[in-house]
Amino acid sequence: MTDYFEVHERDGAARIGELRLADPVVTPSLADDVVTDAGSLWNTERELPEGDEEQVTVLPHRGFPSGTAEEVQESFAVDYPEVDFPSGVVVSPDTAANHGADVYVVSGAPGFVGHGSAFRDAVIDVREAVPDDTALYLSGVATPQNVATLVYAGVDLVDGDRAVVHGTQGRYLTTEGEHDIADLDELPCACPACQRPVSEFGREECVEHNVNALQAELARVRGRIRQGRLRDYIEGQARHEAWTTAAFREFDQQWSYVEERTPVERDSLLLAASEDTLRRVEIQRFADRVTSRYTPRLDDYPLLLVPCSARKPYSDSQSHRQFQDAASYRGHVVSMTSPIGVVPTELELTYPAQHYDSVVTGRWTENELDFVSTVLERYLERTDYPRVIAHVPDEGYEEIVRRATADLDIPVEFTVEDHPTTDESLGELNAALAGEDQIWVQEREAATLRAVADFQFGEGAGDRLFPEDDFTLQGRYPKLQALDGDGEQLAALVPQYGTLSLSLAGARTWVESDVPTKRVEIDAFVPRGNVLAPGVVDADDSIRPGDEVVVEGPEAFAVGRAVVHGSAMADATRGVAVDVRHSEEK
């Protein structure tokens, strides 16, 4: 149990935390002034230190360099005692375990930092072996160039040792790389150490600058975490060094670790500025849910494939209004886009479909073509449209449609002449849909609520939560509400995220259905506002940050949104676990 470290905000594996010392420290940060080492046990026996509330004391330990045989590490493992002051322990990736400490110092860090896959394995091994609400400390490895990647992976504390060593060697560190001070014609920094002519800048000043640059980068990273946009920053920053680029790509392939910690919705914009965006959890998760959970309820009508638009949601854009004017709602609109894949019109509000911005050049890369065509093919395999009309330009979009339908024996009608919004193209679209029935507003809105339920809760959830014989609509799109047969509200669509917010009645319907329910079990109390981690008895591992959850205990039934992932809720001893919306006493 940790008493001196608490996580306040999360952005994937990265966190804003607090070392709860006499003078609190916000992490991620430098540990130099707040961590003291009680010493190694390799050369002598050491007394248990008294500790104090002003610093984290690393208990007497034995560290192991990378590559040490596991049996050797186990033979010389330290039995760390319980203490009542802020404490740290030294662990290795092979033998990490819960020792009841606040900080876990990973031995051998210089041996794996610098190698993408080895770094990934070490961090994940330790992070999954120790409690979530404890700080991870990598010593002797941080530079302004790599510290963003360290934090992105889940590291909370670093030190200035490497920056200091480089400074004493006359190596000037920046976020883009390092330079010999003898080669500098001017100082590209505004920190206090650099406020002098380059001719007066020596190694002592270089040490000061390097530490300043490291602190400045940590502040920048903290800001990105608070904004929920660290990944956007990483995609650019990591490219300054080959191993950091490899590292974040390695984490992209470690789906379970990253996906578990990635929220299902964010307030911030997702920037699609590189092909690495295609591997982001948010993108892969959306594509997977559209092609596995979502049930098309409008596939009795023709499928109308259209290009995306710069304006979000797409239906608010001028081009999509023109498409619908020509189509007169006689087809089910599905938008095609990189990096999202395909977006049925019912899900155009759902994160990240209205929360991204992409670099538009008019040219598609092979990876983009392959990704979007694969998603479209998987989508079409689950549907049974009577016709497919592709109102798309030939720059990439047409190629995607042809690839997706090549093995499906689905005839496609292309209606664009030169550009989708020309009078000729819109006329072709109108003519192609001549004689087709119109999809009425009530049908579209009911399909939207059910589609969002499928996406959010699982395949078939829309029909279970909102059955046709016991379900009515209230409000106007996008502010829709679902009511049961007695007029009691079950859920409301939240336009900001395109997800459903359940009432207590809706939560009970969810629990009573056969749709898997995400539950949080609590102690004997009635939550008012938030459920704090100490009150959580157990939580489903399937819970992700931002998920709708049912909260139950001996005395209460409640519904709200998860603040952290399920395994963190169950293990944590501090912080908010669930933001409760409605609760009642049993």
VOLUM-744028 format. One record per residue (C-alpha): y, z, x. Coordinates in pm, whole numbers, plus 50000, padded with zeros to 5 digits. Layout:
YZX;...
//
This chain:
500005000050000;503394990050138;506415012150075;508904995150303;508724957850229;509474940249901;509624903449809;512644894249595;512564856149573;509984829349646;509994792349720;506374782449762;504944802650051;508444810750179;510074842850056;513284862350056;512214898150123;513644931550222;512594956250487;513494988250309;514705007350614;517565032050637;519715001050686;517874974250480;517134940450638;516874907950443;514064885250557;513254859850693;515104873050992;514974883151357;512954914551420;514394923351763;516594951851646;514384965551369;510864965551518;509744988651798;506414985951978;504385017852038;502434999552308;499114983752394;495855002852415;494404979552677;495724998552976;495995034252845;495415056852549;498535063352344;499665090852110;500425081951752;504225077851739;506335098551505;508115068151360;511355068951163;513055052850864;515385031751076;512785008651231;509334994151179;507005009851435;504144987751553;501255012051597;499295013051925;497244981151929;495114956152115;496264920252101;494044890252168;495034856252303;494064825752101;490484815452163;489104850552219;485554852452085;485364868951744;482674893251854;484934905152137;487784910451892;485524930151660;484224951551946;487714961652052;489254963651704;491674992251644;491155016651359;494745019651242;495635053151080;497635057750762;501215067950832;504185077650618;506845057350799;507605019750819;504705005751020;503344974051168;499904965151300;498654937551526;495964914851382;494384881751478;493624852451247;489884859151289;489854896351208;492914901850987;492424927450710;494404951450494;495404981250709;498004995550471;500894984750692;504234969550598;504314943250875;501444923151026;502054910051376;499794880351455;498454880851810;498154848852010;500964830751830;502034810252137;498504796352141;498624780851793;502324774751730;502794739251855;499584725951702;499764715751335;496244723151214;495774754151430;499074768351302;498084761050943;494684777750981;496094808651155;498814815050898;496554809450599;493754830950743;496094860250797;498124855850481;495004855250262;493514885650436;496504909050404;498414919950090;500924894949956;503794919849958;503694925850333;505694908750605;504154883750848;505554884551203;505074857851469;506394868751807;507554848152102;507544814051932;510694808551723;513374783151809;516214768651600;514124736951582;510884751651445;511844783251255;512284765350921;508684753350944;507474788351034;509184802650727;508004774150504;504434783450596;504914820050498;506324837650805;508854865350735;509814878451079;510364862451418;512124873451734;514534858351983;512194860752284;511614823552327;515264815352269;516244840752534;513734827552788;514964791852737;518534803752782;517754820453113;516244787253222;519424768953127;517884752352821;520404748352538;518664749652198;519744732351878;518044724751548;517354689551678;515944698552019;516894712652359;519084701552647;519624711553007;523084726953025;523724706553338;523474675053124;525954685952860;529334668852859;530534691352579;529184720152371;528094708052022;528374742351861;531074765051718;529414798551787;531344824551992;529324817352308;530374780852296;534094787752262;534814778952625;534924747852845;531494734352935;532334740453302;532434777953230;529214777953029;526394794153227;522944807853159;524214840753021;526254821852764;523274799152700;521144829352605;523834841152365;524164806452212;520404802252165;520114834751974;523194825851767;521684791851683;518404808251579;520214833051355;522314805251201;519194785051121;517554815250960;520634819750741;520444783150644;516764786750557;517424817850346;520004798050152;517524770050091;514914794449964;517424809449720;518214774349597;514504765749564;515004736149799;513394745650128;510894717150103;513714691650073;515184705850394;511824706750572;511124670050509;514144661750723;514254690850967;510594689451069;510964653451190;512794665151501;509494676851648;506054660651617;504054692551565;506314705851289;505954672851104;502204675851145;502324712051031;503964706650693;501674676850632;498704699150713;499924724150454;500204695950200;496484690550248;495774727750202;496124724549826;494914758749714;497284778549939;500404758249862;499734750349495;499074786649407;502514796549532;504504766949398;506334773249068;505584751648766;509314746848708;512574750348900;516284749448830;516934728849142;516774691449198;513724677049371;514904651749630;512504623049692;513854610750023;510634602050208;507054592050144;506024627750221;507424636249877;504384619149724;502224647449861;504384675549722;502584699449492;505044693249208;504364655649220;500584658049254;500404684748984;502384663448735;500254632648801;497054652948766;498094669048438;499244636148285;495874620148367;493624649748283;495344672848032;497694650747835;496284634847519;498104603447399;498594607847025;500574575746983;498024551447126;497474535446784;500714517546865;501314492647148;501924507347494;505374498247620;505644501947998;509224503748127;510924511548458;512514545348520;516254550648529;518644568948758;519854590348469;517564618048346;516134622348094;515384585348080;516114582047707;519754591447774;520234561948010;521914529847903;518924508548002;516424528947801;518704528847497;518714490947525;514924490447548;514594511647233;517174491147046;515054460447114;511734477947053;512924497246745;510374524446823;507474500546763;505704510247085;504784541547277;507134542347577;505734552447916;508044550648219;506864541248568;508514556948869;508134567449228;507474594949316;506374608748975;503884581748874;503904576048497;505904596048243;505034593747871;508204596947668;506974630247523;507064645247875;510364631047995;511934665847991;509004683148160;509484694148520;509864674648748;510334643548532;514044650748464;514634670848782;514284645849066;516444621249251;514954593249457;516224568749716;516554535149541;516394504049761;514624479749529;511724478349774;508434496949724;506324508450016;502584503150012;502024540549967;504304541049662;502594510749512;499184526049568;500134560249427;501824548149109;499204521549037;496414547049082;498094571248842;498674543448588;495054532248613;493814567948557;496174570848260;494944538448102;491304548948142;491954577847900;493734557447635;492894530947376;496064511447309;495664479847100;498134461447324;499974466547653;503484452747691;505054455548035;508814452848017;509274456748393;510964437648675;508844419548930;510084440449226;507104463749266;506644472848900;504774441148806;502514444749109;501714480649005;500744469848652;498534441848782;496774465149025;496264492148763;494734468248509;492734446348746;489444464848693;490054475948334;489934442548153;493164450847969;495384421047880;499054426847958;502064408847812;505054406648048;508414402847873;511054403548148;513054373148243;514954380348567;516004416048472;514874440348198;518344443948038;519304407348009;519644393147658;516724370047724;514434398547834;515394421247547;514854392547307;511364386947449;510604423947405;511774423347044;509684392446971;506584407147136;506694436746898;507354416646585;505194428646297;504294462046457;504794494446265;507584518046361;506834552646499;508804576146277;510864605246408;508584632546271;505544616746431;507284613446767;508514649346760;505144663846659;503494643646935;506054657447181;505274694047106;501534687947122;501834667747444;503854695047613;501264720647502;498484699447656;500414696047979;501354732847995;498204750347871;495354725747908;493594696147750;493454698947371;495924727947355;498364708847136;495864704046856;494604740146880;498034756646883;499684732646635;496994720446392;498164693746146;497214714145839;499094745645948;502124733846143;505684723046064;508684712946272;512174726846271;515274715746458;516214682946621;514994668946951;515194682647214;515654716747047;512394716546856;510564746446711;506984748746589;506334769646277;503024780246125;502134775345758;503974807145663;507174796045835;506814819646132;507904805346465;505104798646710;506994782146994;510234765347095;510744736247332;513004746047623;515034714347700;515984726348049;512374725348171;510524706247900;508094735047846;507164757147551;508384792647504;505934811947287;506704838647031;504354867846975;502774848346690;502334818446920;500824840547188;498324854646937;497414819446829;496844810747195;494624841147249;492594834246935;492044797447024;489474783847266;492224772747506;491984792647835;494574820547819;496514832648122;496434870248090;498044899248268;496434933248209;498774963148230;498565000948215;499205021747906;502885014347838;505014990947628;507064967747853;510744963347776;512264935947990;510094932048301;506604942248401;506754955948756;503854950548994;502724987248998;502064984548624;499684954948661;495974963348649;494674927748681;495834891748642;494174857848616;493994839448947;495014807548763;498534820948700;501294802748883;504974812648916;506744802648596;503594801148383;503634813648026;501414844748018;500054869447768;500484906047868;498044931047723;497334967947772;496004997647578;499375002347407;501074968347410;500874931147345;503564908947500;504384873847612;506594861647895;506844841448216;505084849448542;507404856348833;504644854149097;501154839049117;498254858448971;496634871349288;500004884649410;500504903049080;497194920749114;497744930649479;501464938149492;502864973249483;506524964249445;508674938749265;508704920948930;505454905248811;506334892148462;509614885248289;508734897147937;510284878647642;508734896547345;506614927847323;505174950247054;503334983047040;499724980846930;
//
